[in-house]
Amino acid sequence: MRILAAGMSGFLGTRLADVLRERGDEVVRLVRRPPRGASEIQWSPSAGELDPTALAGVDAVINLAGAGVGDKRWTDEHKRAIRASRVDSTATLARTIAGLAPADRPGALLNASAVGWYGDTGDTPVTEDAPAGDAFLADVCRVWEAATRPAEDAGVRVVRLRTGLPLDRAGGLLKPQLLPFRLGAGGRLGSGRQWMPWISLTDWLSAVAFLLDRSDLAGPVNVVGPAPVRNAEFTRELAARLHRPAVLVVPGLGLRVLLGEFAGEALRSQRVLPGVLQRAGFEFAHPDLPSALRSALHAEPATAG
C-alpha cells in the first residue's frame, strides 16, 4: 500500500511510519521544508498549498499534523496555533483529495482527532455517538473533524481517529511523569476521581493499521483502551510498577497556577470507550492498565499487528 502521510515527525507519527514500512507499506511523508529524498514531498498547509500530483498512485492518506497541546502554556497565540495547525492541514488534504478525478482519489483518509471531542463526561461512559463537549479542545475537535468533509462528500472513506492517552516511556502521557515518580514525587491530580482514556502504544499502532485495512469502517473511532481508569488508580499502578510511593496530591488550584487554562484538561474526566473497535473485533494486546504499563516501561517492541 502506498501511503501519503502528514505529521509523521512526532512521537506517534515516527513510530507509525516505522511499523507501516516494516509490514511492507510505502510511506511518503509530507514536509514543510525542502524534501530530502524521494520519500518526502513539500507542502504548505498554512497557505493551503499541496500539489495534487503528490496523490498520484496513493492508496490512503494519514494525517496526524498538529501543534502540541500540553507542551506550552495556553496563551491566545498558542491556542490559535493548536487550532490552525490541525484545521489547515486537514482542510488542505481534504480539498485536494476532493479536487481529484474520482478514479485518482485515494481509498481512505485517516485523520487525527482526539477524545477532547467529548469534553468532561464525568462518570458517564461514552462511545462514538456522544455529542461534542463545550471546552476549548472540544471546539477544536469539532472544526478539525468538520474539515474532513470535502473528502467525505467526494466519496472517500474518512476515519476520524479520536485518540486517547498513549502509554510509552518515550513520549505521550508517561514520559514527563517518569522522573517525578521515580523520585517519589508522583501523585494524583486533584481529587483523582477523573477518568483517563489511556491506550498502549502497541495497541494504538495496531488499531491504526486495522482501520487502514478495514474498508468497511468509517467515521469517528475512539482509539482508546477498553478499560479506562480513574487518575488515582493510574497513579497507584504507575508508582507500584516503579516501586516508588505516590502519596502526594497535586491540588487543582496548584495545577491552574502552573498550567493555566490547560489545567482544566488535566482535571477533566473522560470515560471514553472503544465502541467501534470492539464491535469490529479488534483484539487489544493490552486490555488493562497493568499490562499496558508493563509494555511501556519495559520498552516492548511495538508493532502494527
C-alpha positions as CSV (number, residue, x, y, z in Angstrom):
1,M,0.0,0.0,0.0
2,R,1.3,3.5,-0.9
3,I,0.5,5.9,1.9
4,L,0.8,9.7,1.9
5,A,1.3,10.9,5.5
6,A,1.4,14.2,7.3
7,G,2.6,14.9,10.8
8,M,4.9,12.0,10.9
9,S,7.8,13.6,12.7
10,G,6.2,13.5,16.2
11,F,6.2,10.7,18.8
12,L,3.2,8.8,17.3
13,G,3.9,9.5,13.7
14,T,7.5,8.4,13.8
15,R,6.6,5.0,15.3
16,L,3.7,4.6,12.9
17,A,5.8,5.2,9.8
18,D,8.3,2.7,11.1
19,V,5.8,-0.1,11.7
20,L,3.9,0.5,8.4
21,R,7.2,0.2,6.5
22,E,8.0,-2.9,8.4
23,R,4.8,-4.5,7.2
24,G,5.6,-3.6,3.6
25,D,3.8,-0.3,3.1
26,E,5.4,2.6,1.2
27,V,5.2,5.7,3.3
28,V,5.7,9.1,1.6
29,R,5.9,12.0,4.1
30,L,4.5,15.5,3.6
31,V,7.0,18.0,5.0
32,R,7.1,21.8,5.2
33,R,10.8,22.1,4.5
34,P,12.6,21.2,1.2
35,P,12.4,17.4,0.7
36,R,15.4,15.3,1.5
37,G,14.6,12.4,-0.9
38,A,12.0,10.6,-2.9
39,S,10.1,9.6,0.2
40,E,9.3,13.2,1.0
41,I,7.0,15.8,-0.7
42,Q,6.9,19.5,0.3
43,W,3.6,21.3,1.1
44,S,2.4,24.4,2.9
45,P,-0.8,23.6,4.8
46,S,-0.9,27.1,6.4
47,A,-1.2,28.5,2.8
48,G,-3.5,25.7,1.7
49,E,-0.9,24.5,-0.9
50,L,-0.5,20.9,-1.9
51,D,0.4,19.8,-5.4
52,P,-2.3,17.3,-6.5
53,T,0.3,15.2,-8.2
54,A,1.5,14.3,-4.6
55,L,-1.5,12.0,-4.5
56,A,-0.7,10.1,-7.7
57,G,-0.9,6.3,-7.0
58,V,-1.7,6.9,-3.3
59,D,-3.9,4.2,-1.7
60,A,-4.5,6.0,1.6
61,V,-3.7,9.3,3.4
62,I,-2.9,9.6,7.1
63,N,-2.9,13.0,8.7
64,L,-1.5,13.4,12.3
65,A,-0.4,17.0,11.9
66,G,-1.0,19.4,14.8
67,A,0.9,21.6,17.3
68,G,1.5,20.1,20.7
69,V,-1.4,20.6,23.1
70,G,0.3,20.2,26.5
71,D,3.9,21.3,25.9
72,K,3.3,25.1,26.3
73,R,1.1,27.4,28.4
74,W,-2.1,28.2,26.6
75,T,-1.6,31.7,25.5
76,D,-4.0,33.1,23.0
77,E,-1.3,32.7,20.4
78,H,-0.7,29.1,21.2
79,K,-4.4,28.3,21.2
80,R,-4.6,29.8,17.7
81,A,-1.7,27.6,16.7
82,I,-3.3,24.5,18.2
83,R,-6.4,25.1,16.1
84,A,-4.9,26.3,12.9
85,S,-2.2,23.6,12.6
86,R,-5.0,21.0,12.7
87,V,-7.6,22.6,10.7
88,D,-5.3,24.0,8.0
89,S,-3.6,20.6,7.3
90,T,-6.8,18.7,7.3
91,A,-8.6,21.2,5.1
92,T,-5.7,21.3,2.6
93,L,-5.7,17.5,2.3
94,A,-9.5,17.1,2.1
95,R,-9.9,19.8,-0.6
96,T,-7.0,18.4,-2.6
97,I,-8.4,14.9,-2.5
98,A,-11.9,16.1,-3.4
99,G,-10.5,18.0,-6.4
100,L,-9.1,14.9,-8.0
101,A,-10.9,12.8,-10.6
102,P,-12.8,10.0,-8.9
103,A,-10.5,7.4,-10.3
104,D,-7.5,9.2,-8.9
105,R,-8.7,9.7,-5.3
106,P,-7.2,7.6,-2.5
107,G,-9.4,5.0,-0.9
108,A,-9.2,6.4,2.6
109,L,-8.2,9.4,4.7
110,L,-7.3,8.6,8.3
111,N,-7.3,11.9,10.1
112,A,-6.3,12.5,13.6
113,S,-8.7,13.8,16.2
114,A,-8.9,13.4,20.0
115,V,-11.0,12.3,22.9
116,G,-11.1,16.0,23.7
117,W,-14.2,16.0,21.4
118,Y,-16.3,14.8,24.4
119,G,-15.3,17.5,27.0
120,D,-15.9,16.4,30.6
121,T,-18.1,13.2,30.7
122,G,-17.9,12.8,34.4
123,D,-18.6,9.1,35.4
124,T,-20.7,8.5,32.2
125,P,-19.2,6.1,29.7
126,V,-19.3,7.4,26.2
127,T,-18.7,5.9,22.7
128,E,-18.5,7.5,19.3
129,D,-22.2,8.6,19.1
130,A,-21.8,11.0,22.0
131,P,-22.0,14.7,21.2
132,A,-19.1,17.2,21.4
133,G,-18.4,18.9,24.7
134,D,-18.1,22.7,25.2
135,A,-14.5,23.2,26.2
136,F,-11.7,24.7,24.0
137,L,-10.4,21.3,22.9
138,A,-13.9,20.1,22.1
139,D,-14.4,23.1,19.9
140,V,-11.1,22.4,18.2
141,C,-12.1,18.8,17.6
142,R,-15.4,19.9,16.1
143,V,-13.8,22.2,13.4
144,W,-10.9,19.7,12.9
145,E,-13.3,16.9,12.1
146,A,-15.5,19.1,10.0
147,A,-12.5,20.0,7.8
148,T,-12.5,16.4,6.5
149,R,-15.9,16.8,4.9
150,P,-14.9,17.7,1.4
151,A,-13.1,14.3,1.1
152,E,-16.1,12.5,2.7
153,D,-18.5,14.3,0.4
154,A,-16.4,13.2,-2.6
155,G,-16.9,9.5,-1.6
156,V,-13.6,8.9,0.1
157,R,-13.7,6.7,3.3
158,V,-12.8,9.0,6.2
159,V,-11.8,7.7,9.6
160,R,-11.5,10.3,12.4
161,L,-9.0,8.9,15.0
162,R,-10.2,10.1,18.4
163,T,-7.0,9.2,20.2
164,G,-6.8,8.9,24.0
165,L,-3.6,9.0,26.1
166,P,-1.0,6.7,24.5
167,L,1.4,5.0,27.0
168,D,5.0,4.7,26.2
169,R,8.2,5.6,28.1
170,A,9.5,7.6,25.1
171,G,6.6,10.1,24.8
172,G,3.0,10.9,25.3
173,L,1.5,10.8,28.8
174,L,4.2,8.8,30.5
175,K,7.5,10.5,29.6
176,P,7.1,13.7,31.7
177,Q,5.8,11.7,34.6
178,L,8.6,9.1,34.9
179,L,11.2,11.3,36.6
180,P,9.0,12.8,39.4
181,F,7.5,9.3,40.1
182,R,11.0,7.8,40.2
183,L,12.0,10.5,42.7
184,G,9.0,9.6,44.8
185,A,7.3,12.9,43.9
186,G,4.4,11.5,41.9
187,G,0.9,11.8,43.0
188,R,-2.7,12.1,41.9
189,L,-4.1,15.2,40.2
190,G,-6.8,17.0,42.2
191,S,-9.4,14.6,43.6
192,G,-8.0,11.7,41.4
193,R,-11.6,10.7,40.5
194,Q,-11.3,11.8,36.9
195,W,-11.4,9.0,34.3
196,M,-8.4,8.6,32.0
197,P,-8.8,7.1,28.5
198,W,-5.4,5.5,28.0
199,I,-4.1,3.1,25.3
200,S,-0.9,1.3,25.0
201,L,1.4,2.4,22.1
202,T,1.3,-1.1,20.7
203,D,-2.5,-1.1,20.6
204,W,-2.6,2.4,19.1
205,L,-0.3,1.4,16.3
206,S,-2.2,-1.8,15.7
207,A,-5.6,0.0,15.7
208,V,-4.5,2.5,13.1
209,A,-3.2,-0.4,10.9
210,F,-6.5,-2.2,11.5
211,L,-8.5,0.8,10.4
212,L,-6.3,1.4,7.4
213,D,-7.1,-2.1,6.2
214,R,-10.8,-2.3,7.1
215,S,-12.6,-0.7,4.1
216,D,-16.0,-1.2,5.9
217,L,-15.1,1.2,8.8
218,A,-15.6,5.0,8.6
219,G,-16.4,8.0,10.7
220,P,-15.2,8.7,14.3
221,V,-13.3,5.9,16.1
222,N,-12.2,6.1,19.7
223,V,-8.6,4.9,19.7
224,V,-8.5,4.1,23.4
225,G,-8.1,1.0,25.6
226,P,-11.2,-0.9,26.7
227,A,-10.7,-0.2,30.5
228,P,-10.3,3.5,31.4
229,V,-9.2,4.1,35.0
230,R,-9.5,7.0,37.4
231,N,-6.4,9.1,37.9
232,A,-6.0,7.8,41.4
233,E,-5.8,4.2,40.1
234,F,-3.4,5.2,37.4
235,T,-1.2,6.9,39.9
236,R,-1.1,3.9,42.2
237,E,-0.4,1.5,39.4
238,L,2.4,3.6,37.9
239,A,4.0,4.0,41.3
240,A,3.8,0.3,42.0
241,R,5.4,-0.5,38.7
242,L,8.3,1.9,39.5
243,H,8.5,0.6,43.1
244,R,8.0,4.1,44.5
245,P,5.5,5.7,46.8
246,A,2.9,8.1,45.4
247,V,1.3,9.7,48.4
248,L,1.4,13.3,47.2
249,V,-1.6,15.2,45.8
250,V,-1.3,17.9,43.2
251,P,-4.2,20.3,44.1
252,G,-6.3,21.6,41.3
253,L,-5.5,25.2,42.3
254,G,-1.8,24.5,42.0
255,L,-2.3,23.0,38.6
256,R,-4.1,26.0,37.4
257,V,-1.3,28.3,38.7
258,L,1.3,26.1,36.9
259,L,-0.6,25.3,33.7
260,G,-3.2,28.0,33.3
261,E,-6.2,27.1,31.2
262,F,-4.7,23.7,30.2
263,A,-5.1,22.5,33.9
264,G,-8.8,22.2,33.1
265,E,-8.0,19.5,30.6
266,A,-5.7,17.7,33.0
267,L,-8.5,17.5,35.6
268,R,-11.3,16.7,33.1
269,S,-13.0,13.3,33.4
270,Q,-13.3,11.3,30.2
271,R,-14.7,7.8,30.5
272,V,-14.3,7.0,26.8
273,L,-14.8,3.5,25.4
274,P,-13.6,2.0,22.0
275,G,-17.1,1.2,20.7
276,V,-16.3,0.9,17.0
277,L,-13.1,-1.1,17.5
278,Q,-14.7,-3.6,19.9
279,R,-17.7,-4.1,17.6
280,A,-15.3,-4.6,14.6
281,G,-13.5,-7.4,16.5
282,F,-10.2,-5.6,17.2
283,E,-8.1,-7.5,19.7
284,F,-6.2,-5.5,22.3
285,A,-2.8,-6.7,23.2
286,H,-3.0,-4.8,26.4
287,P,-6.6,-4.7,27.6
288,D,-5.9,-3.5,31.1
289,L,-3.6,-0.8,32.6
290,P,-1.1,-3.2,34.3
291,S,-0.3,-4.9,31.1
292,A,-0.1,-1.6,29.2
293,L,2.3,-0.2,31.8
294,R,4.4,-3.4,31.7
295,S,4.7,-2.9,27.9
296,A,5.5,0.8,28.2
297,L,8.1,0.6,31.0
298,H,9.9,-2.5,29.6
299,A,10.1,-1.0,26.1
300,E,8.4,-4.0,24.5
301,P,8.7,-3.6,20.7
302,A,5.6,-2.0,19.2
303,T,4.1,-3.5,16.1
304,A,1.2,-2.7,13.8
305,G,-0.4,-6.1,14.2
